[in-house]
Amino acid sequence: MYKVDMTYEEFLKKEQEKYPELKLNDIESLKERVKANTELPYVRDKLIILFLHGSYFDVDIAYKTIVIHYKYRKDLPQVFANYDPTTAGIKKVFNSMSICLLPNIYTDKHERFIYTNFKNPDPREYDFIQSVRYFFMMLEYMLETNGSFDGLVVTLNSLGMNWRHITMTPMNTMKKLLGFVQDALPVRLKEVHVLNAGSMMSVLFNIIKPFMRSGLMSILKLHPEGSKDIFNHVPIELLPTEIGGTGKSHYEYSEDTLNEMVSVRDWLFSLDSELCQ
């Protein structure tokens, strides 16, 4: 893993070792186009590389992705502004959900994995905005400390979800976030797995399906209760014990992840100051 204070020069060297197709000319071209757009905030150099990689090194696509990315960030400050893993809102998320970075067993460009699971399925403890806020804060940290990699695999365990969780989810925000995921991520989203996908997940899926295009639909996999197919997609040694994996409990993964986030709290603060430059 990289440190958040790794220099850009070292970051670039390591990224080019992983992906020789990452060219300096493309980086400089993208930086110049971003700089010329006065409506865009400052975009740090490491993130330029990540957007290029996420766009399969197509400068035009990377530039369009950056423009859309910051439009969504501006439209959703309640999700993307003022990252702080020590707020009361994040503490509430931590107490009700496990949102975890699974251990990084690779040092190269292999896939990376995220896992989520209810700790307390009581809808009164559910806060959709704070949960997605923490998720994207965590993703920002993951990218900074891993650089680029072949694909992100997200596993969402829906066990415990009921209709009240759906009614407490602001669908206008959900629609925008689905647009963000499909058009504006600086990472290659490879697969999204939903475990224990019962009747309530079918209800939610039918609600959000109009907001999803074929690309996202093709990588979304719903696993019925009792299915073991997830072990064909995520290494069993990473998955939590509660679902038959041989890794740690998701409670431990959740605590490990939060501790990592708190350890880089100052760096997370610095992301907001960058946007003001």
Secondary structure as a PSIPRED ss2 file (coil, helix, strand):
# PSIPRED VFORMAT (PSIPRED V4.0)

   1 M C   1.000  0.000  0.000
   2 Y C   1.000  0.000  0.000
   3 K C   1.000  0.000  0.000
   4 V C   1.000  0.000  0.000
   5 D C   1.000  0.000  0.000
   6 M C   1.000  0.000  0.000
   7 T C   1.000  0.000  0.000
   8 Y H   0.000  1.000  0.000
   9 E H   0.000  1.000  0.000
  10 E H   0.000  1.000  0.000
  11 F H   0.000  1.000  0.000
  12 L H   0.000  1.000  0.000
  13 K H   0.000  1.000  0.000
  14 K H   0.000  1.000  0.000
  15 E H   0.000  1.000  0.000
  16 Q H   0.000  1.000  0.000
  17 E H   0.000  1.000  0.000
  18 K H   0.000  1.000  0.000
  19 Y C   1.000  0.000  0.000
  20 P C   1.000  0.000  0.000
  21 E C   1.000  0.000  0.000
  22 L C   1.000  0.000  0.000
  23 K C   1.000  0.000  0.000
  24 L H   0.000  1.000  0.000
  25 N H   0.000  1.000  0.000
  26 D H   0.000  1.000  0.000
  27 I H   0.000  1.000  0.000
  28 E H   0.000  1.000  0.000
  29 S H   0.000  1.000  0.000
  30 L H   0.000  1.000  0.000
  31 K H   0.000  1.000  0.000
  32 E H   0.000  1.000  0.000
  33 R H   0.000  1.000  0.000
  34 V H   0.000  1.000  0.000
  35 K H   0.000  1.000  0.000
  36 A H   0.000  1.000  0.000
  37 N C   1.000  0.000  0.000
  38 T C   1.000  0.000  0.000
  39 E C   1.000  0.000  0.000
  40 L C   1.000  0.000  0.000
  41 P C   1.000  0.000  0.000
  42 Y C   1.000  0.000  0.000
  43 V C   1.000  0.000  0.000
  44 R C   1.000  0.000  0.000
  45 D H   0.000  1.000  0.000
  46 K H   0.000  1.000  0.000
  47 L H   0.000  1.000  0.000
  48 I H   0.000  1.000  0.000
  49 I H   0.000  1.000  0.000
  50 L H   0.000  1.000  0.000
  51 F H   0.000  1.000  0.000
  52 L H   0.000  1.000  0.000
  53 H H   0.000  1.000  0.000
  54 G H   0.000  1.000  0.000
  55 S C   1.000  0.000  0.000
  56 Y C   1.000  0.000  0.000
  57 F C   1.000  0.000  0.000
  58 D C   1.000  0.000  0.000
  59 V H   0.000  1.000  0.000
  60 D H   0.000  1.000  0.000
  61 I H   0.000  1.000  0.000
  62 A H   0.000  1.000  0.000
  63 Y H   0.000  1.000  0.000
  64 K H   0.000  1.000  0.000
  65 T H   0.000  1.000  0.000
  66 I H   0.000  1.000  0.000
  67 V H   0.000  1.000  0.000
  68 I H   0.000  1.000  0.000
  69 H H   0.000  1.000  0.000
  70 Y H   0.000  1.000  0.000
  71 K H   0.000  1.000  0.000
  72 Y H   0.000  1.000  0.000
  73 R H   0.000  1.000  0.000
  74 K H   0.000  1.000  0.000
  75 D H   0.000  1.000  0.000
  76 L C   1.000  0.000  0.000
  77 P H   0.000  1.000  0.000
  78 Q H   0.000  1.000  0.000
  79 V H   0.000  1.000  0.000
  80 F H   0.000  1.000  0.000
  81 A C   1.000  0.000  0.000
  82 N C   1.000  0.000  0.000
  83 Y C   1.000  0.000  0.000
  84 D C   1.000  0.000  0.000
  85 P C   1.000  0.000  0.000
  86 T C   1.000  0.000  0.000
  87 T C   1.000  0.000  0.000
  88 A H   0.000  1.000  0.000
  89 G H   0.000  1.000  0.000
  90 I H   0.000  1.000  0.000
  91 K H   0.000  1.000  0.000
  92 K H   0.000  1.000  0.000
  93 V H   0.000  1.000  0.000
  94 F H   0.000  1.000  0.000
  95 N H   0.000  1.000  0.000
  96 S H   0.000  1.000  0.000
  97 M E   0.000  0.000  1.000
  98 S E   0.000  0.000  1.000
  99 I E   0.000  0.000  1.000
 100 C E   0.000  0.000  1.000
 101 L E   0.000  0.000  1.000
 102 L C   1.000  0.000  0.000
 103 P C   1.000  0.000  0.000
 104 N C   1.000  0.000  0.000
 105 I C   1.000  0.000  0.000
 106 Y C   1.000  0.000  0.000
 107 T C   1.000  0.000  0.000
 108 D C   1.000  0.000  0.000
 109 K C   1.000  0.000  0.000
 110 H C   1.000  0.000  0.000
 111 E C   1.000  0.000  0.000
 112 R E   0.000  0.000  1.000
 113 F E   0.000  0.000  1.000
 114 I E   0.000  0.000  1.000
 115 Y E   0.000  0.000  1.000
 116 T E   0.000  0.000  1.000
 117 N E   0.000  0.000  1.000
 118 F E   0.000  0.000  1.000
 119 K C   1.000  0.000  0.000
 120 N C   1.000  0.000  0.000
 121 P C   1.000  0.000  0.000
 122 D C   1.000  0.000  0.000
 123 P H   0.000  1.000  0.000
 124 R H   0.000  1.000  0.000
 125 E H   0.000  1.000  0.000
 126 Y C   1.000  0.000  0.000
 127 D C   1.000  0.000  0.000
 128 F H   0.000  1.000  0.000
 129 I H   0.000  1.000  0.000
 130 Q H   0.000  1.000  0.000
 131 S H   0.000  1.000  0.000
 132 V H   0.000  1.000  0.000
 133 R H   0.000  1.000  0.000
 134 Y H   0.000  1.000  0.000
 135 F H   0.000  1.000  0.000
 136 F H   0.000  1.000  0.000
 137 M H   0.000  1.000  0.000
 138 M H   0.000  1.000  0.000
 139 L H   0.000  1.000  0.000
 140 E H   0.000  1.000  0.000
 141 Y H   0.000  1.000  0.000
 142 M H   0.000  1.000  0.000
 143 L H   0.000  1.000  0.000
 144 E H   0.000  1.000  0.000
 145 T H   0.000  1.000  0.000
 146 N H   0.000  1.000  0.000
 147 G C   1.000  0.000  0.000
 148 S C   1.000  0.000  0.000
 149 F C   1.000  0.000  0.000
 150 D C   1.000  0.000  0.000
 151 G C   1.000  0.000  0.000
 152 L E   0.000  0.000  1.000
 153 V E   0.000  0.000  1.000
 154 V E   0.000  0.000  1.000
 155 T E   0.000  0.000  1.000
 156 L E   0.000  0.000  1.000
 157 N E   0.000  0.000  1.000
 158 S C   1.000  0.000  0.000
 159 L C   1.000  0.000  0.000
 160 G C   1.000  0.000  0.000
 161 M C   1.000  0.000  0.000
 162 N C   1.000  0.000  0.000
 163 W H   0.000  1.000  0.000
 164 R H   0.000  1.000  0.000
 165 H H   0.000  1.000  0.000
 166 I H   0.000  1.000  0.000
 167 T H   0.000  1.000  0.000
 168 M C   1.000  0.000  0.000
 169 T C   1.000  0.000  0.000
 170 P C   1.000  0.000  0.000
 171 M H   0.000  1.000  0.000
 172 N H   0.000  1.000  0.000
 173 T H   0.000  1.000  0.000
 174 M H   0.000  1.000  0.000
 175 K H   0.000  1.000  0.000
 176 K H   0.000  1.000  0.000
 177 L H   0.000  1.000  0.000
 178 L H   0.000  1.000  0.000
 179 G H   0.000  1.000  0.000
 180 F H   0.000  1.000  0.000
 181 V H   0.000  1.000  0.000
 182 Q H   0.000  1.000  0.000
 183 D H   0.000  1.000  0.000
 184 A C   1.000  0.000  0.000
 185 L C   1.000  0.000  0.000
 186 P C   1.000  0.000  0.000
 187 V C   1.000  0.000  0.000
 188 R C   1.000  0.000  0.000
 189 L E   0.000  0.000  1.000
 190 K E   0.000  0.000  1.000
 191 E E   0.000  0.000  1.000
 192 V E   0.000  0.000  1.000
 193 H E   0.000  0.000  1.000
 194 V E   0.000  0.000  1.000
 195 L E   0.000  0.000  1.000
 196 N C   1.000  0.000  0.000
 197 A C   1.000  0.000  0.000
 198 G C   1.000  0.000  0.000
 199 S H   0.000  1.000  0.000
 200 M H   0.000  1.000  0.000
 201 M H   0.000  1.000  0.000
 202 S H   0.000  1.000  0.000
 203 V H   0.000  1.000  0.000
 204 L H   0.000  1.000  0.000
 205 F H   0.000  1.000  0.000
 206 N H   0.000  1.000  0.000
 207 I H   0.000  1.000  0.000
 208 I H   0.000  1.000  0.000
 209 K H   0.000  1.000  0.000
 210 P H   0.000  1.000  0.000
 211 F H   0.000  1.000  0.000
 212 M C   1.000  0.000  0.000
 213 R C   1.000  0.000  0.000
 214 S H   0.000  1.000  0.000
 215 G H   0.000  1.000  0.000
 216 L H   0.000  1.000  0.000
 217 M H   0.000  1.000  0.000
 218 S H   0.000  1.000  0.000
 219 I H   0.000  1.000  0.000
 220 L E   0.000  0.000  1.000
 221 K E   0.000  0.000  1.000
 222 L E   0.000  0.000  1.000
 223 H C   1.000  0.000  0.000
 224 P C   1.000  0.000  0.000
 225 E C   1.000  0.000  0.000
 226 G C   1.000  0.000  0.000
 227 S C   1.000  0.000  0.000
 228 K C   1.000  0.000  0.000
 229 D H   0.000  1.000  0.000
 230 I H   0.000  1.000  0.000
 231 F H   0.000  1.000  0.000
 232 N H   0.000  1.000  0.000
 233 H C   1.000  0.000  0.000
 234 V C   1.000  0.000  0.000
 235 P C   1.000  0.000  0.000
 236 I C   1.000  0.000  0.000
 237 E C   1.000  0.000  0.000
 238 L C   1.000  0.000  0.000
 239 L C   1.000  0.000  0.000
 240 P C   1.000  0.000  0.000
 241 T H   0.000  1.000  0.000
 242 E H   0.000  1.000  0.000
 243 I H   0.000  1.000  0.000
 244 G C   1.000  0.000  0.000
 245 G C   1.000  0.000  0.000
 246 T C   1.000  0.000  0.000
 247 G C   1.000  0.000  0.000
 248 K C   1.000  0.000  0.000
 249 S C   1.000  0.000  0.000
 250 H H   0.000  1.000  0.000
 251 Y H   0.000  1.000  0.000
 252 E H   0.000  1.000  0.000
 253 Y H   0.000  1.000  0.000
 254 S H   0.000  1.000  0.000
 255 E H   0.000  1.000  0.000
 256 D H   0.000  1.000  0.000
 257 T H   0.000  1.000  0.000
 258 L H   0.000  1.000  0.000
 259 N H   0.000  1.000  0.000
 260 E H   0.000  1.000  0.000
 261 M H   0.000  1.000  0.000
 262 V H   0.000  1.000  0.000
 263 S H   0.000  1.000  0.000
 264 V C   1.000  0.000  0.000
 265 R H   0.000  1.000  0.000
 266 D H   0.000  1.000  0.000
 267 W H   0.000  1.000  0.000
 268 L H   0.000  1.000  0.000
 269 F H   0.000  1.000  0.000
 270 S H   0.000  1.000  0.000
 271 L H   0.000  1.000  0.000
 272 D H   0.000  1.000  0.000
 273 S H   0.000  1.000  0.000
 274 E H   0.000  1.000  0.000
 275 L H   0.000  1.000  0.000
 276 C C   1.000  0.000  0.000
 277 Q C   1.000  0.000  0.000
